[in-house]
Amino acid sequence: MDTEISSIGEFGLIDRLTKDFVPVNASTITGVGDDCAVMSYPDTEVLVTTDMLVEGIHFDLTYVPLKHLGYKSAIVNFSDIYAMNGTPRQITVSLGISTRFTVEHIEALYSGIKLACEIYGVDLVGGDTTASRSGLIISITCIGDAKKDSIVSRSGAKNTDLICVSGDLGAAYMGLQLLEREKVASAGQKDFVPKFEGKEYLVERQLKPEARRDIVNKLSEKRILPTSMIDISDGLSSELMHICKRSNVGCRIYEDRIPIDYQTAIMAEELGMNLVTAALNGGEDYELLFTVPLHCHDEIQSIEGIKVIGHITAPELGCAMITRDGNEMVLKAQGFNHMAQ
Amino acid sequence: MDTEISSIGEFGLIDRLTKDFVPVNASTITGVGDDCAVMSYPDTEVLVTTDMLVEGIHFDLTYVPLKHLGYKSAIVNFSDIYAMNGTPRQITVSLGISTRFTVEHIEALYSGIKLACEIYGVDLVGGDTTASRSGLIISITCIGDAKKDSIVSRSGAKNTDLICVSGDLGAAYMGLQLLEREKVASAGQKDFVPKFEGKEYLVERQLKPEARRDIVNKLSEKRILPTSMIDISDGLSSELMHICKRSNVGCRIYEDRIPIDYQTAIMAEELGMNLVTAALNGGEDYELLFTVPLHCHDEIQSIEGIKVIGHITAPELGCAMITRDGNEMVLKAQGFNHMAQ
């Protein structure tokens, strides 16, 4: 069960990892096995996004199973394509692998990538596999497509537009706090059983997030084209400020409208953390934040899983949240900042 | 001169690094600043390639200047696009950065990436910047284009085709040996001056390789479409075996025809290393290895910088080199294998 990577070499490893991937997209002409992958996009625009995940910074293998990590690494890229109102089609996967990883470890990681590709209809078309001095590094690039007229950028929000968010916020962050707590509690104990009961949703949101293809599809079915959109990876506050800055507008959101799951609320209570701060700045939600024209109000309200949390204002009003007690709190982009500290 | 990255944050760093990049390609619709870059390729196929460079595995900052490293990181990706007979158009740059790097360090790295982009006409359209636990990680993805009928894969080599190589081989590997030797010699010495005199070409080949756009252009001018092509990153022997395996053919190359610079030969002599082994297995040459139909012989010979080194055979003859003394030596893909340590 423990095959040293050096025993099969880089090319042997790549063959073993990629042999079961079968392309499903018409735009994929040739995939793994040449200097480049070849694709064809005659009638659509091409979207490209990339994310790097580094062990010890983005994930802790003490509590993150490799299959989940592979799944999440792919999902975070798909999420960026959906956030432009596009469809993910291809990914390239580059790995830096230290000597403590075996062929079976990397196969587990790839099984998660493969599952994500199957569920979201994405083809693996290339990558690079190399050694690393310390730990695991995952760099994924995703290519997708979108009709020219339906691409949604961050810069189209207009005064009076409604601000909408899918799903609920803060749960992935609370899941991380829970996993870290149980990691500390488990230290030195042999048969430790972590206490996840009643908190399964938080753990799942942290370890196995989904990209909101369903929301993009529902909007399309209702013929609602958002004026701006972004996915929430660094926290609602930070993403909303990206939209406002790029669109040259201000905003007002309402604390009592921010969607929060009850498990998130209970966990914040347990840990003595501010619930709204977690929802505003927690990050890793991978929900969609978008704006639609005011006249879409009733139609948007009728879509399950979408909540209107505020509206866009003139730029001079700045970005603020109206708290439950009616005060204005200026929004700050404190989000997840890996570069700080 | 030493600005901590944490003092300007991830977004501040990205703004500072990317502000001077001006897109030059019609296919680049929007670049840095949204969830995805947007491109348009209505009349051509899209090529994608990716490479990851890890400190301590692919480069040693003791003797590699950051600007050169940035340049080389971009070039190795461009080289893969040219090896498909395409034109590189866009890159995304993902960096993992440990705390010992300052804003100025990363600016130096980017100045090399920018220079490569300017010289080769490529647009920076996105990326990801994150922390790393140890050292510098560079993951670049390059997008390019090619007309459908002119894409050259690894799989089209036919019996009797001529095997051609651009430039000369083994110099980058000897440059690495030289740099490593001088690093050892410099240990503990304060005002050490490395001995590079008469070996400048080797150092340049290792630190500042070029992608062979000129060769691709010359072949196009002469209307010669190679039957197969690959760039030499892992060594001639390894790359030739990729072509033979994918094309289901064998090959014979001639030791006395392998192009080697005199500085490479002198350095091999000095180090007591086998010169032909260095040329066959050295790696990092970034020259083009390709095959053309036999009838192209005279035209190919007339192009400066291209050498015919052998021919393709039936698959049952295997892959071998005819040595200077007339013996057959079976080729082995021992190349650069980072996974084998």
Interface residues (C-beta under 8 A of the other chain):
Chain A: I5 S6 G9 E10 F11 L13 I29 T30 G33 D34 D35 C36 A37 V38 M39 S40 Y41 P42 D43 E45 V46 L47 V48 T49 T50 D51 M52 L53 V54 E55 G56 I57 H58 D80 I81 A83 M84 G86 Q90 T92 S94 L95 G96 I97 T99 V125 G126 G127 D128 T129 T130 A131 S132 R133 S134 G135 I137 S139 T141 I143 G144 A146 K148 I151 S153 R154 S155 M229 I230 D231 R246 A333 N337 H338 M339 A340 Q341
Chain B: I5 S6 G9 E10 F11 L13 I29 T30 G33 D34 D35 C36 A37 V38 M39 S40 Y41 P42 D43 E45 V46 L47 V48 T49 T50 D51 M52 L53 V54 E55 G56 I57 H58 D80 I81 A83 M84 G86 Q90 T92 S94 L95 G96 I97 V125 G126 G127 D128 T129 T130 A131 S132 R133 S134 G135 I137 S139 T141 I143 G144 A146 K148 I151 S153 R154 S155 M229 I230 D231 R246 A333 N337 H338 M339 A340 Q341
